[in-house]
Amino acid sequence: MKATPLSNCERRFLLRAIQEKKRLDGRQCYDYRNIRVSFGAERGCCIVELGRTRVLAQVSCELVSPKPNRPTEGVLFFNLELSPMAAPGLEPGRQSELLVSLNRLLERCLRDSKCIDTESLCVVAGEKVWQIRLDVHLLNHDGNITDAASIAGIVALCHFRRPDVSVQGEEVTVYTPEERDPVPLSIHHMPICVSFAFFHQGTYLLVDPTEREERVMDGFLVIAMNKHHEICTIQSSGVVMLVPDQILRCSKIAAVKVTEITEQIQKALENDQKARKEGGKFGFAESIPFQRITAFKMESAAVDTNDVEEQAKEIIAKADPPAEVFSKPVLLAAGTAQIGEGVENSWGDLEESEKEEAAEEEGESEAAAFECQKVETEDTMRETKNGKYCFSWYHILLYPFL
């Protein structure tokens, strides 16, 4: 199913608003949408919401054989899925151009930037290493999938814990979380992608474009950077030729945004770790706003049931008497009774519309009786002709009933 295209009026409206430095959601040109991070009950599972764009990330691991050319390094595998559940224009099971470019960008951002120490994933050199698999699923598409996927990926990797292992000779023992505490991944830095959209041949610039803004943009620039202002990767697409001054301006904006996002991610990780350590509530169910699905739910409160009868008597004594005093039921005849408030029974009375219908039916019956009498008189006037009585068809038809 193809996505619904924008009409010419919508396109002109968006471009005109961008020229006036206005956006549909009320943001300024360099403003980022609100970021919300939610963690699952299991380690390495999180949902990142960038405005209305939602991405689910899940990290898993297993012991595998290392690559022949890198016997002492672990394996990192990244997988990004775009399903029609996120947007009607996305097709399942098809390697679209968007999916391929996002996968490559995510690999360059997380693998090629050396943010994860792959040598710490080695168990037995040349025989056993950990393979870390990151699966990213797009749940809802409202623009800027790149930034949401990169944030979800690095958050899930920071949140993940792999099982602890021990090596005795040639025997490798993997311990459960109950036997030994899981081990976090060794992460050197946190690369974050920041996307920029260009309009009118690079004249206007927007940060964090929405899905509608992406449809009318002329060029797209993604800068992956960490909080140390180190550029991890950069990618440009579209029909706009960018000059060095534009790229430098975008890098300065990205440095500010990455610092803010990194602080927010670290705060979310600390809050989740604190909740798990103290035995508090955590998981996706606890991260849902209270008023979203439990609008009528109230917190439990203790109810004092002592002296209930006395309190009830006091409430009745203080209450005002009833405003109206109803009369006794009226008995219309022996063996009949009145149901209601003691007024006369009006169940048998007809309404105005029913009276009009009854009058019309009565008039029609009178007209039919007059026509029948007229026919009878005409038939009786038909006397005998040549001394014989002639029966009409009317008398013949009515004979069985006479």
C-alpha positions as CSV (number, residue, x, y, z in Angstrom):
1,M,0.0,0.0,0.0
2,K,1.4,3.3,-1.1
3,A,1.5,6.3,1.2
4,T,-1.0,9.1,0.6
5,P,0.8,11.8,-1.4
6,L,0.6,15.4,-0.3
7,S,-1.6,17.7,-2.3
8,N,-0.3,20.8,-3.9
9,C,-2.1,23.0,-1.4
10,E,-0.4,21.2,1.5
11,R,3.0,21.4,-0.1
12,R,2.7,25.1,-0.7
13,F,1.4,25.6,2.8
14,L,4.4,23.8,4.4
15,L,6.9,25.6,2.3
16,R,5.3,29.0,3.0
17,A,5.3,28.3,6.7
18,I,9.0,27.3,6.6
19,Q,9.8,30.6,4.8
20,E,8.1,32.4,7.7
21,K,10.1,30.2,10.2
22,K,7.0,28.5,11.5
23,R,6.3,24.8,12.0
24,L,3.1,22.9,12.3
25,D,3.8,21.6,15.8
26,G,4.8,25.1,17.1
27,R,8.5,24.4,17.3
28,Q,11.3,26.8,16.3
29,C,13.7,25.9,13.5
30,Y,16.3,24.4,15.8
31,D,14.0,22.8,18.4
32,Y,14.0,19.1,19.0
33,R,10.8,17.2,19.9
34,N,10.4,15.7,23.3
35,I,12.3,12.5,23.9
36,R,10.9,9.8,26.2
37,V,12.7,6.6,27.1
38,S,10.9,3.6,28.6
39,F,12.6,0.4,29.7
40,G,11.2,-3.1,29.7
41,A,11.3,-5.7,32.5
42,E,14.2,-7.5,30.9
43,R,17.6,-6.0,30.4
44,G,18.4,-4.5,27.0
45,C,14.8,-3.7,26.0
46,C,13.6,-0.1,25.6
47,I,11.2,2.1,23.7
48,V,12.2,5.6,22.6
49,E,9.6,8.1,21.6
50,L,10.7,11.1,19.6
51,G,7.5,13.1,19.4
52,R,5.1,10.6,17.8
53,T,7.9,8.5,16.3
54,R,8.3,5.3,18.4
55,V,11.1,2.8,18.1
56,L,11.6,-0.5,20.0
57,A,15.1,-1.8,20.5
58,Q,16.1,-5.2,21.9
59,V,19.6,-6.5,22.6
60,S,20.5,-10.3,22.8
61,C,23.7,-12.3,22.9
62,E,25.1,-15.7,22.3
63,L,28.4,-17.5,22.2
64,V,29.7,-18.0,18.6
65,S,33.0,-18.6,16.8
66,P,35.0,-15.4,16.0
67,K,35.8,-14.2,12.5
68,P,39.1,-15.7,11.2
69,N,40.7,-12.3,10.7
70,R,39.7,-11.1,14.1
71,P,40.0,-14.0,16.6
72,T,40.1,-11.9,19.7
73,E,37.1,-9.6,19.0
74,G,33.4,-10.1,19.5
75,V,30.8,-9.8,16.8
76,L,28.2,-7.0,16.5
77,F,25.1,-7.5,14.4
78,F,22.5,-4.9,13.7
79,N,19.0,-5.4,12.3
80,L,16.4,-2.7,11.5
81,E,12.8,-3.6,10.6
82,L,10.2,-1.3,9.0
83,S,6.7,-2.7,9.0
84,P,3.3,-1.4,7.7
85,M,2.2,-1.1,11.3
86,A,4.4,2.0,11.5
87,A,3.3,3.6,8.2
88,P,1.1,2.4,5.3
89,G,3.8,3.1,2.8
90,L,6.3,0.6,4.3
91,E,6.2,-2.9,2.9
92,P,7.1,-6.0,4.9
93,G,9.8,-8.4,3.9
94,R,11.3,-6.1,1.3
95,Q,14.7,-4.5,1.4
96,S,13.7,-1.0,0.4
97,E,16.2,1.8,-0.3
98,L,15.3,3.5,3.0
99,L,15.8,0.4,5.0
100,V,19.2,-0.3,3.5
101,S,20.5,3.2,4.0
102,L,19.2,3.2,7.7
103,N,20.9,-0.1,8.4
104,R,24.2,1.1,6.9
105,L,24.0,4.4,8.8
106,L,23.3,2.6,12.1
107,E,26.3,0.3,11.6
108,R,28.6,3.2,10.9
109,C,27.3,5.0,13.9
110,L,27.6,2.2,16.4
111,R,30.1,-0.3,15.0
112,D,32.6,1.8,13.0
113,S,32.8,4.5,15.7
114,K,34.3,1.9,18.1
115,C,31.8,2.9,20.8
116,I,31.8,-0.7,22.1
117,D,34.9,-2.5,23.2
118,T,34.7,-5.7,21.1
119,E,37.8,-7.2,22.6
120,S,36.1,-7.4,26.0
121,L,33.6,-9.8,24.3
122,C,36.2,-12.4,23.8
123,V,35.9,-15.6,25.9
124,V,38.5,-17.9,24.4
125,A,40.7,-16.4,21.6
126,G,39.9,-18.0,18.3
127,E,37.2,-20.3,19.7
128,K,34.5,-18.5,21.7
129,V,33.3,-14.9,21.6
130,W,30.1,-13.1,22.4
131,Q,27.9,-12.0,19.5
132,I,25.8,-9.0,20.4
133,R,22.7,-8.6,18.3
134,L,20.7,-5.4,18.2
135,D,17.2,-5.5,16.7
136,V,15.4,-2.2,16.1
137,H,11.7,-2.2,15.2
138,L,9.9,0.9,14.0
139,L,6.5,1.1,15.8
140,N,5.2,4.4,14.5
141,H,6.6,6.7,11.8
142,D,6.2,10.4,12.2
143,G,9.6,11.5,10.7
144,N,13.3,11.3,11.6
145,I,13.6,7.6,12.0
146,T,17.4,7.9,12.0
147,D,17.7,9.9,15.2
148,A,15.1,7.7,17.0
149,A,16.8,4.5,15.9
150,S,20.3,5.7,17.0
151,I,19.0,6.8,20.4
152,A,17.1,3.5,20.9
153,G,20.2,1.5,19.9
154,I,22.7,3.1,22.2
155,V,20.2,3.1,25.1
156,A,19.5,-0.6,24.7
157,L,23.2,-1.4,24.5
158,C,23.9,0.6,27.7
159,H,21.0,-1.0,29.5
160,F,22.0,-4.6,28.4
161,R,23.8,-7.1,30.7
162,R,25.4,-10.2,29.3
163,P,25.8,-13.4,31.5
164,D,29.1,-13.8,33.3
165,V,31.4,-16.7,32.2
166,S,34.4,-18.5,33.5
167,V,37.0,-20.6,31.7
168,Q,38.7,-23.6,33.3
169,G,40.9,-25.4,30.8
170,E,38.8,-26.0,27.8
171,E,35.5,-25.8,29.7
172,V,33.5,-22.6,29.4
173,T,30.8,-22.1,32.1
174,V,28.0,-19.6,31.6
175,Y,26.3,-18.5,34.8
176,T,22.7,-17.5,35.3
177,P,21.7,-14.2,36.8
178,E,20.9,-16.0,40.0
179,E,24.4,-17.5,40.3
180,R,26.3,-14.4,39.3
181,D,25.4,-10.8,38.5
182,P,25.3,-10.1,34.7
183,V,28.1,-8.0,33.2
184,P,27.4,-4.7,31.4
185,L,29.0,-4.0,28.0
186,S,32.1,-1.9,27.9
187,I,31.0,1.3,26.1
188,H,33.5,4.0,25.5
189,H,31.2,6.8,24.3
190,M,27.6,7.3,23.1
191,P,27.2,8.4,19.5
192,I,23.9,10.2,18.8
193,C,22.6,11.1,15.3
194,V,21.1,14.5,14.7
195,S,19.2,15.1,11.4
196,F,18.8,18.3,9.4
197,A,16.4,19.1,6.6
198,F,17.1,21.7,3.9
199,F,14.5,23.6,1.9
200,H,14.6,26.0,-1.0
201,Q,18.0,24.9,-2.2
202,G,19.6,25.1,1.2
203,T,18.2,28.5,2.1
204,Y,16.2,27.3,5.1
205,L,17.3,24.7,7.7
206,L,15.2,22.6,10.2
207,V,16.3,20.3,13.0
208,D,14.4,17.0,13.6
209,P,12.0,17.1,10.6
210,T,8.6,15.5,10.9
211,E,7.2,13.1,8.3
212,R,5.4,15.9,6.4
213,E,8.4,18.1,6.4
214,E,10.5,15.2,5.0
215,R,8.2,15.0,2.0
216,V,8.9,18.5,0.9
217,M,12.6,18.9,1.8
218,D,15.3,19.2,-0.8
219,G,18.2,17.8,1.1
220,F,19.0,15.8,4.2
221,L,22.1,15.8,6.4
222,V,22.8,13.4,9.3
223,I,25.7,14.1,11.8
224,A,26.6,11.4,14.4
225,M,28.5,12.9,17.3
226,N,29.3,12.2,21.0
227,K,29.3,14.5,23.9
228,H,33.1,15.1,23.4
229,H,32.2,16.8,20.1
230,E,33.8,14.0,18.1
231,I,32.1,13.4,14.8
232,C,31.5,9.7,14.3
233,T,29.9,9.7,10.9
234,I,28.2,12.1,8.5
235,Q,25.9,11.5,5.6
236,S,24.2,13.8,3.1
237,S,21.5,13.0,0.6
238,G,19.1,14.9,-1.7
239,V,19.6,17.4,-4.5
240,V,21.2,20.2,-2.4
241,M,24.9,21.1,-2.7
242,L,26.0,22.1,0.8
243,V,28.8,24.6,1.3
244,P,31.4,24.2,4.2
245,D,29.7,27.0,6.2
246,Q,26.4,25.2,6.3
247,I,28.1,22.0,7.5
248,L,30.0,23.8,10.2
249,R,26.8,25.5,11.4
250,C,25.0,22.1,11.5
251,S,27.9,20.6,13.5
252,K,27.7,23.3,16.1
253,I,24.0,22.7,16.5
254,A,24.5,19.0,16.7
255,A,27.1,19.4,19.5
256,V,24.5,21.2,21.6
257,K,21.7,18.7,20.9
258,V,23.9,15.7,21.5
259,T,25.0,17.0,24.9
260,E,21.4,17.5,25.9
261,I,20.3,14.1,24.7
262,T,23.2,12.3,26.4
263,E,22.3,13.8,29.7
264,Q,18.7,12.8,29.3
265,I,19.8,9.2,28.5
266,Q,22.1,8.9,31.4
267,K,19.4,10.3,33.8
268,A,16.9,7.7,32.5
269,L,19.4,4.9,32.9
270,E,20.2,6.0,36.5
271,N,16.5,6.2,37.4
272,D,15.9,2.7,36.0
273,Q,18.9,1.3,37.9
274,K,17.8,2.9,41.1
275,A,14.3,1.4,40.7
276,R,15.7,-2.1,40.1
277,K,18.1,-1.8,43.0
278,E,15.5,-0.6,45.5
279,G,13.0,-3.2,44.4
280,G,10.6,-0.6,43.0
281,K,8.2,-1.0,40.0
282,F,9.8,-1.0,36.5
283,G,8.9,-2.1,33.0
284,F,6.8,-0.8,30.2
285,A,3.5,-1.1,32.2
286,E,4.9,1.2,34.9
287,S,6.1,3.7,32.3
288,I,2.7,4.3,30.8
289,P,1.1,7.5,32.1
290,F,-1.4,6.8,34.8
291,Q,-4.3,8.6,33.2
292,R,-3.9,7.1,29.7
293,I,-5.5,3.6,30.2
294,T,-6.6,3.8,33.9
295,A,-8.6,7.1,33.7
296,F,-11.1,6.0,36.3
297,K,-8.8,4.1,38.6
298,M,-8.4,5.5,42.1
299,E,-5.8,4.7,44.7
300,S,-6.9,2.4,47.5
301,A,-7.8,4.1,50.7
302,A,-8.7,2.8,54.1
303,V,-12.4,3.2,55.0
304,D,-13.5,3.5,58.7
305,T,-16.6,1.4,59.3
306,N,-17.0,2.3,63.0
307,D,-20.1,4.1,64.1
308,V,-21.7,3.8,60.7
309,E,-25.3,3.7,62.1
310,E,-24.8,6.9,64.2
311,Q,-23.3,8.7,61.2
312,A,-26.2,7.7,59.0
313,K,-28.7,9.0,61.6
314,E,-26.9,12.3,61.8
315,I,-26.9,12.6,58.0
316,I,-30.7,11.8,57.9
317,A,-31.5,14.3,60.6
318,K,-29.6,17.1,58.9
319,A,-31.1,16.3,55.5
320,D,-33.9,18.6,54.2
321,P,-37.4,17.1,54.0
322,P,-38.8,16.2,50.6
323,A,-40.1,19.2,48.6
324,E,-43.2,17.4,47.3
325,V,-45.8,15.3,49.2
326,F,-47.5,12.8,47.0
327,S,-51.2,12.1,47.5
328,K,-52.7,8.7,48.2
329,P,-53.6,6.4,45.2
330,V,-57.1,6.9,43.8
331,L,-59.2,3.8,43.4
332,L,-61.3,4.3,40.3
333,A,-63.5,1.2,40.8
334,A,-63.7,-1.9,42.9
335,G,-61.0,-4.4,42.0
336,T,-58.8,-1.8,40.2
337,A,-55.8,0.2,41.4
338,Q,-53.8,3.2,40.4
339,I,-50.0,2.8,39.5
340,G,-48.0,6.0,39.7
341,E,-48.0,9.2,41.8
342,G,-51.7,9.1,42.7
343,V,-53.1,11.1,39.7
344,E,-56.0,10.0,37.5
345,N,-55.2,7.2,35.0
346,S,-54.6,8.6,31.5
347,W,-53.4,5.4,29.9
348,G,-56.6,5.0,27.9
349,D,-56.6,8.6,26.6
350,L,-55.6,9.2,23.0
351,E,-53.1,11.8,22.0
352,E,-53.9,14.5,19.4
353,S,-52.3,12.6,16.6
354,E,-54.1,9.4,17.5
355,K,-57.4,11.3,17.6
356,E,-56.9,12.7,14.1
357,E,-56.1,9.3,12.8
358,A,-59.2,7.8,14.4
359,A,-61.4,10.6,12.9
360,E,-60.0,9.9,9.4
361,E,-60.7,6.2,9.8
362,E,-64.2,6.9,10.9
363,G,-64.9,9.2,7.9
364,E,-63.5,6.5,5.5
365,S,-65.8,3.8,7.0
366,E,-68.9,6.1,6.6
367,A,-68.0,6.8,3.0
368,A,-67.6,3.0,2.3
369,A,-71.0,2.3,3.9
370,F,-72.7,5.0,1.8
371,E,-71.3,3.5,-1.4
372,C,-72.5,0.0,-0.4
373,Q,-76.1,1.3,0.3
374,K,-76.1,3.0,-3.1
375,V,-75.2,-0.2,-4.9
376,E,-78.0,-2.1,-3.1
377,T,-80.7,0.4,-4.1
378,E,-79.6,0.2,-7.7
379,D,-79.9,-3.5,-7.7
380,T,-83.4,-3.6,-6.1
381,M,-84.7,-1.3,-8.8
382,R,-84.0,-4.0,-11.3
383,E,-87.6,-5.5,-11.4
384,T,-88.7,-8.4,-13.4
385,K,-88.8,-8.0,-17.1
386,N,-91.6,-9.9,-18.9
387,G,-92.9,-11.1,-15.6
388,K,-89.5,-12.6,-14.4
389,Y,-87.2,-11.4,-11.7
390,C,-83.6,-10.7,-12.7
391,F,-80.8,-11.3,-10.1
392,S,-77.8,-9.1,-10.4
393,W,-74.2,-10.3,-10.0
394,Y,-74.2,-8.5,-6.6
395,H,-77.0,-10.8,-5.3
396,I,-75.4,-13.9,-6.7
397,L,-72.1,-13.1,-5.0
398,L,-73.8,-12.3,-1.7
399,Y,-76.2,-15.3,-1.8
400,P,-74.0,-17.6,0.2
401,F,-73.9,-15.1,3.0
402,L,-77.6,-14.3,3.1
